[in-house]
Amino acid sequence: MKQFILLLISLLVPSLSWALPPDEAQKMYDQITPSLVAVQYTVDGEFGRRELIGQGVVVGEEGTIIASLALFPTQIPDEQMKDFKIIIPGDEEKELEAVFLGRDERSDLAFLKTRETQKWKALKFVDEPLKVGDQVVSVGLLPKEAGYKAYYTQARVAALLRGPVPHVLTTNEGLAAVGSPVLTADGKPIGLVAYQTGQSMLLNGNNSALQMLNTPPRFFVPARDFLASLADPPKGDPLRLPWLGAPLIGLTTEVAEYYMMKNATAGQVGEVIPQSPAAKAGLKAGDKIIKFNGENLERGDEPDETPRILLRKIRRMKPGEKVVLTVLREKDKPPTDIPVTLEEQPRQANLAKRYYAEDLGLSVRDVVFADTYAKRVAADTKGVVVAFVRPASSAASAGLHMGDLVTEMNKMPVSDLENFKKTYKDFREKSPKEQVVLVVIREQKTEVIKIEPPQ
């Protein structure tokens, strides 16, 4: 909402036009273009195979590439992402085999690397202070239908936004494609064009060069937000991210007034997950966090952004690190310092193995902590989780839902994915036309789902 309002205001305010002299603009275009590539991979999922292509930027001379995390959403399981390639634009377009180094949720980037060592020109991003009215340029790639031709844009800084992810709003001339580098007027790389509502991060599919130019992106993320990730990128295995185990929320008006914390920069503990680092440290639901490691919390442009800024700061730490949260628990008592030792984040759903029962139109995957916690069942509950239900399939007709936790199949307990897979295959081989009866946990209730096989 905040970005929408600021964007609307910027449209009503006349932009400050400017232009680099043609020779300087051409020089910058020639300087940046060799560091721009297209990133391609295939999603091999329940709906078949589909190629996705997006903007990439060379950050390592040996062949390391960064791209927007929006191109690799966690909704796509890791095991369904295949055939990574780096496309070198030009009259003699080249495709190079690549490996996916991983998602980096600390800075909303993804990292890839060519299989063979390269000698490329890498962009060296810097943290450059900005102010409203500063001139910025951006160079990106046009879509596949335009041959991935590089193009140049220029604008001015319209606003500097604070929040969990800092953003810079530009005037209505706009920027190049999502994931493109942003530079100062003298050529220093200072940010990346951010994914924003209404914009596509794809360079293929239904996108077109005309659409991209008619509605250019307006926001970019300053380099200070991702420099730490460039210095410590993923190396092929999932990142070990830290976990507090206590969702944080903003202070309500009533709570702020009662504790005389109106306009205070603070966050409140919404709940404490049992056996989590927060629980072990003694943090309690309702605690008001007013300091982090002895320092005041950072303020966003909106009051409820403070907790998200704090959680993002914690996400950039390492499992095993200790933090000190200063909390206010009772109105008439002084704040208390609570040391917390961060632990590794539980395994996420995108890392879980999957099995697709194509005839029934359903996919299941291994259970992860988020599943059992959401359903308020024991963390060691056995079974599998429904990860996909094909529309108009037998599973959909029977009323199976994504997220259902399957604990039994045909009166036999389901222990894990391999057990489900073997049991189902054995049953289908012996009884190809009989219904499958599943017992599932849905929203803390147990239900029986009877699925008729397709006739």
N, C-alpha and C positions, 0 to 999 in steps of 0.2 A: 504494500500500500504506500509506504514511504517513497519508494522509487517511482511509483506511478504519479504521485502528486508532484514530486520534483521534476519529473519529466514533463508533466503538463505545464508547470510554471516556465520551464526552460523554453517550451514551444511558444509561449506568449511573449518572452523577452527577446528582443532582436539580438541576433548573434553578432559577435565582433569579427567581421571578415578579415582575413589576412591571407597571404600567400607567400611561400618561399619563391625567390627568383627561379625561373625555369631551370637554369643550370644547376642550382643547388638541389632542387627537387629531384632532378634526374640523377644526380650524384647519390642522393640518399636512397632512391629507388634501386639503383644498381648495387648499392652497398648492402641492402637488406635482402633483396630477392634470392641470392644464393643460400640463405639460411631458412628458406621457406620450403616445406614439403607437404605432401598430402599423406595422411595415415589411413590405411585401409585394413579392415579385417572382416571376417565372416561370422555371423551368428548362426549356429546350427542348432535350432531349437524345435519345438513342437510344431511350429508352423512352416518348417522347412528351412532352407538356407537363404540368407539375405546378406548382401554386402553393405557395409557402412563405411563412408569415407568422410574424413574431417581434416581440419587445418592442423598442421604440426610445425613446430619451430625447433631448429637445431640448437642444442645447448651444450653439446659435447663434440669436439672435433673428431672423435673416434666413431661417432654415429649415434649419440644419445639424442632422443627427441622428447619434447613435452607436447601434450595436447590437453584440451579441456576435459575434465572428468565427466562432463555432460555427454561426451561421446562414448563413455564406457560406464553407464549407470549400473549401480549395484543390483538393479532388478534383473540384469542379465547375469546368470550364473557364470562363474569363471570357466567351468568345463564346456560351456557352449560357445566360447570365444576362440576362434581358430584362424589359421592362415593369415597371419599378420604380414603386412607389406608396407614399405615406404615407397611412395611414388615421387620421382624427381621430375618436376614439370620441365617442359621445353619441347623444341621441335622433335627431338629424339627422346621422347618420354621413356623413362626407365622405371622398372619395378624391382625393388630389392627385398629379399627375404628379411624378416625382422622377428624379434622376440618381444613379448610383453613383459616388462619389468614389474609392473604392478600399478594399482591405484594408490594415490596418496591423498587420503581424506583430510590430512592436516592442512592442505592448501588447495584442494579441489583440482588436482592435476593428475594426469596419467603419464607414465614414463615407458618409452620403448627404445629399442636399440637394434641397429642392423646386425645381422649375423656375422657379416664380414666387417673388419675394421676399415673405417673411412678416413679421409683427410678433408674434412669439411670446414667451412667457416661457421663458427659458433657465435651466437649472440651472448654477450656478457651483460646481464641485467644489473642495474644499479638502483639503489634507493635514493631518489632525487626528490627533495622537498618541492611541493607544488602549491600554487595559489590560484585563485580565480583569475581568469584572463590569460593564463599561460598558454602558449601555443604548443599544440601536440600534433604529431602526424602518425599515421598507421599504414602499414603495408601488409596486404593479405592476398589470398588466392581466390579467384573466381571459381565457380563450380565446374564440375567435370565437363558439362556441356559447352563451357567456354575454354576448355583446354587447360584448366588450372592456371590461367594467365594471372600474373601478379598485378595488383592495382594499388594505387596510392590515394590516401585521403588526408584531410587536414581539418582541424577544428580548434576550439579553445576550451579550456577548463571552465565549466559552468558552476560546479559545486563539488565540495569535498565531503563525502558522507562517512559518518562513523557507524560502526555496527560490528557484528560478529565477523563479517568479511567487509573490509573497507572498500568502498567504491568511489570512483571519480566519474562524475557526470560531465559530458561534453555538450557543446552547443549543437544545434540541429544539423550541422554539416555531417556529423556522425563519424564512425570509425569503420575499419575494414571488418572482415568476417570474424565470427566468434573464434577465439584462440589465436588471433593475429597479434603481433607485437605492436606496442605503442611506444613512440619515441619523442624526445624533446626536439625542438627545432634545430638543435645542433647535432642530432643523431644519437643521443644516449638512449638505449633501451630501458624504459622505466615501468613497463606494465604489460598486461595481456588483456585483450578484449574479453569481457565476461559474457557467459551465457545469460540471457535475459528473456523474460516472457515475450512470446511473439516472434522470437528469432530461432532459426534452425542452425544447429551446429554441423549439419551435413552438407557435403559438397556434391552429393549425388541424390538420386530419387526424384521427388517432386520439386526440388529446389530449381531455381532458374537464376541466371545472372541478372536478369531484369528485376526480379523480386528482391534480390540481395541489395541492389543499388538503390531501389526505391525506398526501402525501409532499413537503413543502416543501423547497426548497434550504436548505443549512446553511452554505455558504461564500460569502464575498464578497471581492473584490479591493479593497484600499485605494486611494484616489485617487492616492497618490504614485506608483503603478505606471503610471498613464496620463496624468498631467497634461502631460508633455512632448508626447505625441501630440495632446492638445487644443490645445496652443500651436502645433504644426507638423503639421497633418493632411494626408492625401493630398488632391490637388487635381484628380483626374480621370485622372491617368496613374499607372502602377505606381510605387511608391516605389523610389528608388535606394538599396538597402540595401548595407551594407559586407560584405566577405568576407575572412576570414582564410585559408581554404584549408587548415586543419589541424584535423580532428576531435579533440576532447579527451575524455579518459576520466579516471575517478578512479584513485587510486593503489591497486594491489593490496596486500594485507597483506605479501607477500614483498618487494615493492619498497620499501614504507614502512619496513620493518624494516632492510633492507640499507642504505638511505640515512639511517637514524636519523631518519625523518620520521613516526614513529608519532603519530597525532592531529594531524598538520600540515594546515593549510589550503592545499591545493595541487591542481594538475591536471597530467595527463600528456598529452603529444602522442601520439596514437594512430598517426597517419601524416601525411605531408606530401604534398599533391597537387602533382604537377609543374607548374611554371610559375605557381603560385599566389603570392600575396603572402608567405605563410610560407616557401615554397621560395626565393623571391628574397632574403628576408632572412637565410636560413641556418638557419632552425629545423629541427630534426631529430626524427625519430620517437624517442620515449623521453625527450625533454627534460621535466624536471619544472618547471612554471611555479609560482613561489612569490610573485611580485609582479606587479602590473599598474600601469604608470605610477608606479612607486615606492611603491605602497601594497599592503599585505597583501590577499590575496584574501578575498572575503566567504565566510562559512561558512553552509551550509544546516543543516537539522535532520538530514540524512543526509550522510555523507562524500562520496558520489558526486554530490551536488548542486553542489559547488563548481565543477567545469568548466562545468556548464550555466548557472550564475549568471554566470560570466565571459563565456561566449559570448553570453548575452542582453545583457550590458552592451556588448559590442562591437557587437551588432546595432543598438544605439541611437545609434551614431556615424555619421559621414558617410564615403562613399567619398573617398579622398584624405587623410583624417586619418592622423596618425602615432601609433602607440602603442609603448610600451616594455615588453617582456616580460622579466622577470628569471627566468632559468632555471638549474637545477642540472643539469649534464650528467655530471659525474664525481664520484664519492664524495669524493675527497680534494682537490678543487679548489674554489675559491670560485665563487659564482654569477656568471653573465654577463648583461649587459644586451643585449638584441637589439631594435633598432628595426625596426618593421614598418609599411610604408605600406599601408593598407587599400585594396582595389579594389572596384569594383562587383560585386555578386553576379551570377553567370551567370543567363541567362534561365531561368525556371522553367517546368515543364510546363503549368501552368494558362494560360500566356500563348501557348502554341503553337497554331497553326491546326490544324483537324481536318477529315477527310473521312470520311463514313459510306457504306460500300458496303452498302446495306441488304439486297440480295439474298443476300450472303454472310454478313451478320450481323457485320461487323467495322468498327471505326473505326481510322484511323491519324492520326498527327499528326507535325509536324516534330520532328526530333531536337534535344534540348537537351544541355547539358554533362553533366548527371547521368546520362543514358543511356549515353554513351560511357565515362564514368568507371566506372560500375558494371560494364560489360562488359569493361573494360580494353582498349579499342580506341582508336585515334587520335582525338583530339578533332575532327578534320575528316572523320571517316567519314561517307559519304553514305548516305542512305536515309530511311526513315520508321519510326516506332515504333507498334506496335499498342497503342492506347489503350483499346479496348473489344472484347469478344467476347460476342455475345449467346448466352445459354444455349440449347442444342438447335439452334443454327444450323449451317450448312454449315462455317463456320470452326471452331466448337467441335468438331464431329464429326471434322474433319481433324487436330485436336490443336494448333491455333494458340493461343498463350498471350498474355495481356496482358504488355507489356514486351518482346516479341520485336522485334528490330530487323531490318526487311525491307531487304535490299540488292539483291535481284533479283526481277523478275517475268517469268515465261516467257522466261528466259534473257536478259532485257534489264536492264541496271543501272538502279536507282532512285536518282535524285539528290536529290529532295526531294518535298514534298507535291504540288505542282502537276504534277510529272512523273508521280508515281504515279496521280494522279487522271485525267490525260489518257490515259496508257497503258492504265489499266483500262477506261475508258469506250470507247476505240477498240477494244480487244480484245473487250469484251462485245457491242458493236454488230456486229462481224464474226462472232463465234463465241459466240452466246448459250448454247450447251449444252456447251461444252468446259470442262475443268477449268483452274483457275488454279494455277500452280506458283510458289511463293514460296521464296526462299532467305533464311533468317533466322539471326541471331546470337542464341543463347540461352545465358546463363550461360557465356560465353566459348567456346561451341562453335557450329559451323555446322550447320544442319539444313535439310532440304528438306521443305516442307509442300505437299501436293497437295489443293486444295479443289475438290470437285465442286459445281457450281451446283445449286440446288434444281430438282427435276424437276416 
